[in-house]
């Protein structure tokens, strides 16, 4: 399936710029915009980068990126353009080595991926229902996997801050969907570690974080280790909340993610 066919499946032809010409120059223009609608009229804006398909691969990995609180809204742009993190995955140097779909939904301004206070750290999954935006993100992912040439053994999720919570939450609720998770300055429910032990995890956090306590990542990593998993954990001793900036520069991150298979 070529890029044009992929865009037609999503009904995005008029705006995605998919053609046989040279690649579009700006970051945002490389991501096709779309709106995913739920059964009760809810909607979730998203952007999707489609890999250049050369015919050498039948199916392609998909990376779901969950943004932080600062990128919430309805413009369907800021979640791609306002983070130093998305450009790392969309960079031509990364895509040439690891051609992949990159899905970046946008959480509404008055909502969260997970309805918990990120200032408190860990939380109990059983006491927190799936948020509206997260439910839509799940169904959006399912619809794209069904419509596009996605390698279902190589679906990954990453996110930062509010999105870091979203990463933990999503893999705890759908552990068999993901081959790897990269939560950055987020938190989850340590009691769920055994259920996600088969998911590859590389977590990041800044030791000086004054928004999401570093204990949130430490507790999740320790729980995974106690469950017999071998998560990777990188803690930056002199970094505060913006640990996704050095994480995007971490040697071997893309190699590690795209090597993971279910």
C-alpha positions in Angstrom: 0.0 0.0 0.0 1.4 3.4 -1.0 1.0 6.7 0.9 -1.8 7.8 -1.3 -3.8 4.7 -0.6 -3.2 5.0 3.1 -4.5 8.6 3.0 -7.6 7.5 1.0 -8.4 4.9 3.7 -8.4 7.6 6.3 -10.4 10.1 4.2 -7.6 12.6 4.5 -6.7 13.2 0.9 -7.7 16.8 0.6 -5.4 17.9 3.5 -2.6 15.4 3.9 -0.4 16.4 1.0 0.2 12.8 0.0 1.5 12.7 -3.6 4.4 11.5 -5.6 6.5 14.7 -5.3 9.3 15.5 -2.9 8.6 15.3 0.9 7.0 18.4 2.4 9.5 20.6 4.1 7.9 21.4 7.4 7.3 19.1 10.3 3.6 19.7 10.6 3.0 19.2 6.8 4.5 15.7 7.0 1.7 14.7 9.4 -1.8 14.2 7.9 -4.6 15.7 10.0 -7.7 13.8 11.0 -10.6 13.7 13.4 -11.5 10.4 15.2 -15.2 10.4 16.3 -16.6 8.2 19.1 -20.0 6.6 19.2 -21.5 9.4 21.3 -20.3 12.3 19.2 -17.0 12.8 21.0 -14.0 13.7 18.8 -10.3 13.5 19.0 -8.0 15.4 16.7 -4.9 13.6 15.5 -1.9 13.8 13.2 -0.5 10.8 11.4 2.9 10.5 9.7 2.9 7.8 7.1 6.3 6.2 6.3 7.7 6.2 2.8 6.8 2.8 1.5 9.4 1.4 -0.9 7.9 -2.1 -1.2 10.7 -3.7 0.8 8.4 -4.1 3.8 4.9 -5.6 3.9 4.0 -4.0 7.2 5.4 -1.1 9.3 5.8 -0.3 13.0 3.5 2.2 14.6 4.5 4.6 17.4 1.8 6.3 19.4 3.0 9.5 21.0 1.0 11.0 23.9 1.8 14.7 24.5 1.9 16.6 27.8 -0.5 19.1 29.4 0.9 22.1 27.6 -0.1 20.7 24.2 -3.8 20.2 24.9 -6.3 21.9 22.7 -8.2 21.6 19.5 -5.9 23.1 16.9 -4.5 19.7 15.9 -1.0 21.2 15.5 0.6 22.1 18.8 1.0 18.5 19.9 3.4 18.0 17.0 5.1 21.4 16.8 5.5 22.5 20.4 7.5 19.6 21.7 11.2 18.8 21.2 10.2 15.1 21.4 8.0 14.4 18.3 10.7 15.8 15.9 13.1 13.1 17.0 10.8 10.3 15.9 9.8 12.1 12.7 13.3 13.1 11.7 14.3 11.9 8.2 17.4 10.3 9.8 15.2 8.2 12.1 12.6 7.4 9.4 15.2 6.3 6.9 16.5 3.7 9.4 13.1 2.9 10.9 10.2 3.7 8.6 7.1 3.8 10.7 3.7 5.3 11.3 3.7 8.0 14.0 0.3 8.8 15.5 0.0 11.9 17.7 -3.6 12.5 19.0 -4.5 15.8 20.8 -6.2 15.7 24.2 -8.8 18.4 24.7 -7.9 21.5 26.8 -10.2 20.6 29.7 -9.2 16.9 29.9 -6.3 14.5 30.7 -5.1 11.2 29.3 -5.5 9.9 32.9 -7.8 11.6 35.4 -5.3 11.7 38.3 -3.1 14.4 39.8 0.4 14.1 38.4 1.7 15.9 41.5 0.9 12.8 43.6 2.8 10.2 41.7 1.5 6.6 41.7 -2.2 5.8 41.6 -4.6 2.8 41.7 -5.7 1.6 38.3 -8.9 0.1 39.7 -10.1 3.4 41.1 -9.5 5.4 37.9 -11.9 4.8 34.9 -10.6 5.2 31.4 -10.7 8.9 30.5 -12.7 10.0 27.5 -9.7 11.0 25.5 -7.9 7.8 26.3 -10.8 5.7 25.3 -10.9 7.6 22.0 -7.1 7.1 21.6 -7.6 3.4 22.1 -10.3 3.1 19.4 -8.4 5.3 17.1 -5.4 3.1 17.3 -7.5 0.0 16.7 -9.1 1.6 13.6 -5.7 2.5 12.1 -4.3 -0.9 12.8 -7.2 -2.4 10.9 -7.0 0.0 8.0 -3.2 0.4 7.5 -0.3 -1.9 6.8 0.8 -2.0 10.5 3.0 -4.7 11.9 0.9 -5.7 14.9 4.0 -7.2 16.6 5.7 -3.8 16.5 3.3 -1.3 18.1 4.9 1.1 20.5 3.8 3.9 22.8 5.7 6.8 24.3 4.7 10.0 26.0 5.8 12.8 28.4 4.5 14.2 31.6 0.7 13.9 31.4 1.4 11.7 28.4 3.9 9.7 30.5 1.0 8.8 32.8 -0.9 7.9 29.6 1.8 5.5 28.6 1.7 3.6 31.9 -2.1 3.7 31.9 -2.5 2.4 28.3 -0.1 -0.5 28.7 -1.7 -1.5 32.0 -5.1 -1.6 30.3 -3.9 -3.1 27.0 -0.7 -5.0 27.7 -1.0 -7.4 24.8 -1.2 -4.5 22.3 2.3 -3.1 22.8 5.8 -4.4 22.2 7.5 -1.5 24.0 6.6 1.6 26.1 8.7 4.7 26.8 7.1 6.7 29.6 8.8 10.0 30.4 8.2 11.6 33.8 5.0 9.7 34.4 3.5 7.4 36.9 1.3 4.3 37.1 0.0 1.6 39.4 2.9 -0.5 40.7 0.5 -3.3 41.7 -0.1 -3.9 37.9 3.6 -4.7 37.2 3.1 -8.4 36.7 0.5 -7.8 34.1 2.9 -5.7 32.0 6.1 -7.6 32.6 6.2 -8.8 29.0 6.2 -5.3 27.6 9.6 -3.7 27.0 9.9 -0.6 29.1 12.5 2.2 29.0 11.5 4.9 31.5 13.0 8.4 31.9 12.8 10.9 34.7 14.6 13.9 36.0 15.7 13.7 39.6 14.9 17.3 40.2 11.3 17.1 38.8 9.0 19.4 40.8 5.9 18.5 38.8 5.8 14.7 38.7 7.7 13.2 41.6 10.6 11.0 40.5 9.4 8.4 42.9 6.6 7.7 40.4 9.0 6.3 37.9 11.2 4.6 40.5 8.2 2.8 42.0 7.1 1.5 38.6 10.6 0.3 37.6 11.1 -1.4 41.0 7.8 -3.1 40.8 8.6 -4.4 37.3 12.0 -5.7 38.5 10.2 -7.5 41.4 7.9 -9.0 38.8 10.8 -10.5 36.9 10.9 -8.0 34.1 14.1 -6.2 33.0 13.0 -2.5 32.4 15.5 0.1 31.4 15.5 3.3 33.5 17.4 6.5 32.9 17.3 9.1 35.6 19.0 12.5 34.9 20.5 13.8 38.2 20.5 17.5 37.2 17.3 17.7 35.2 13.9 18.9 36.3 10.6 18.3 34.6 11.7 18.6 31.0 13.4 15.2 30.9 12.0 14.5 27.4 14.7 16.8 26.0 17.7 14.7 27.0 15.6 11.5 26.4 15.3 12.5 22.8 19.1 12.7 22.6 19.6 9.4 24.4 22.0 7.2 22.3 20.3 4.0 21.1 16.7 5.0 22.0 15.3 4.4 18.5 17.4 1.3 18.0 16.0 -0.1 21.3 12.4 0.7 20.6 12.2 -0.6 17.0 14.0 -3.8 17.9 11.2 -4.8 20.3 8.6 -7.3 19.0 5.7 -9.0 20.7 
